[in-house]
Amino acid sequence: MGERERWGTRVGLILAMAGNAVGLGNFLRFPVQAAQNGGGAFMIPYFICFLLLGIPMMWVEWSIGRHGGRYGHSSTPGMLQRIWDNPAAKYVGVIGLFLPLIVMTYYTYIESWSLGYTFFTAFGSYWGAPEFEPMVNFLRSYHGYTGLDLTAPGVGDVGISYFSSVAPAYAFFVITLLVNIWILSKGVSGGIEAIAKIAMPALLIFAVILVIRVLTLGTPDGAFPDNNVSAGMGFVWNPVPEALSSSSVWLAAAGQVFFTLSLGMGSIHCYASYLRENDDVALTGLTTAATNEFAEVVLGGTLAIPAAVAYFGLERTQELAQSGFDLAFAVMPTLFQQIPGGQLFGSLWFALLFFAGITSSLAMGQPIMAFLQEEFGLSRKRSAVVLGGIIFLLCQPVILFNQQGFLGEFDFWAGTFGLVLFATIEIILFAWVFGMDNAWAALTDGADMRVPRGYRYIIQYVTPAMLLIILGTWLFGTLPPVLANEPSALYPNGPAPENIPFINAARLSMIGVYVGLCLALTWALKSRKATS
């Protein structure tokens, strides 16, 4: 396979790692979580969880990744065996391949929506429908939904063209997937790092321009003086100490911190494995986390919610923000049609989402690339082609049966529950099986900063306890009604009976992917043993 890949520059590494963390969740999921959990009521638990869960887990995953990289491992099966000398370790580590593969499947599709909407906005494809309902119908028709009512008052007579099939969404998905695979084929330094040096600065510049525009919206309609940006900012930022007693807000805050930092995914481990033996992980990991928080809290928190409050009011915004997709792809396009220069600012918004998405999807693809290269000896380009073929096949039901729940199932099991499960496993292995003395040495070796001693005890006791509580809540509270297809966090009113076969098919397909990865690992291990 030749010489092991490395990051080209420290700046490139930080931008690539930040690109991994800064994704669609910063600008879509965070505003939704804030709106659903009382705005400022959400922020105190959020920052506490960031300090006690986010930063420790970031350091844990960087440390495991660099430690595994010392032995030539860039995917979690080999890494976990280095900290847990047990034959089962590699198969537990397969979770760190399964999760990024499944998440990349539907994430690339969502990412492609941003690319499509960049063009739709620039060319005014949906212009002439400055109301929420037509924009929802535009989005649903783009997804190929059937049974849409396009004749309702204010919907069918606005002059915009709805989509008659899923073909345009399919085309943008193929383009987005090809771009991802082409960049991955160029390698860690020549591909991922190179695009991060372009995408991350552009993303931040676009976000700052949009934030300035939002802050200058003021009170758009003088007839509704309470509908203004200040009210939106106050909703997001005014702390509500009473929220500290709400378990649901705590769980939402912990889940958002976890999701936004890409913890439990396998991507951070992979990126960290390309460090040199004594490269710092403490300061670089902290810098990555801080960059993500700036993008999420300062930029993401100042965009969608304050803008929506200025036009729709606080109560209506909380209602509309129940879905991150509707907030980004229906609420925001409605607003852009009502402000001067809306096509320009709308194009920047969707380009921002695309750049945020692609830097994250590349991070999801690299662990699979590394697995194929290390375990099967494939070249970088061939690994990229294989990965592209797998993602293309897995995404077919996501595209064709999105309305029936395929995307939601993938996101719930792999993009939510799976992250908590894998992170709980890895911190227990790192702090308790590998041993806290070894773990602390793995974190602090070559560190450019002095890691506060208190974090030794947080990593060993506090963070595992928090994760076990979250995991226990999922296992005993959230999962039973989901598995029984009853009203739940995933399906508030229960799934439609006609969708249950598709839901079961989605779950079986994920089980099949995990089993397939385990079989592939077994085959690779036997082949290696036979040739040694």
Secondary structure, DSSP 4 states (H G I P E B T S, - for coil): --SPP--S-HHHHHHHHHHHHSSHIIIIIHHHHHHHTTTHHHHHHHHHHIIIIIHHHHHHHHHHHHHHHTTT--SHHHHHHHHS-STTHHHHHTHHHHHHHHHHHHHHHHHHHHHHHHHHHHTTTTTT--SHHHHHHHHHHHTT-SS----STTTTTS-PPPPSSSHHHHHHHHHHHHHHHHHHHT-IIIIIIHHHHHHHHHHHHHHHHHHHHHHT---S-TT-TT-SHHHHHHHHHS--GGGGG-HHHHHHHHHHHHHHTTTTSSHHHHHHHTS-TT--SHHHHHHHHHHHHIIIIIIGGGTHHHHHHHHH-HHHHHHHTT-HHHIIIIIHHHHHTTSTTHHHHHHHHHHHHHHHHHHHHHHHHHHHHHHHHHHH---HHHHHHHHHHHHHHHHHHHHHTTTTTHHHHHHHIIIIIHHHHHHHHHHHIIIIIS-HHHHHHHHHTT-SS---THHHHIIIIIHHHHHHHHHHHIIIIIHHHHHTTSS-SS-TT---GGGHHHHHHHHHHHHHHHHHHHHHHHHHHHHHHHH-
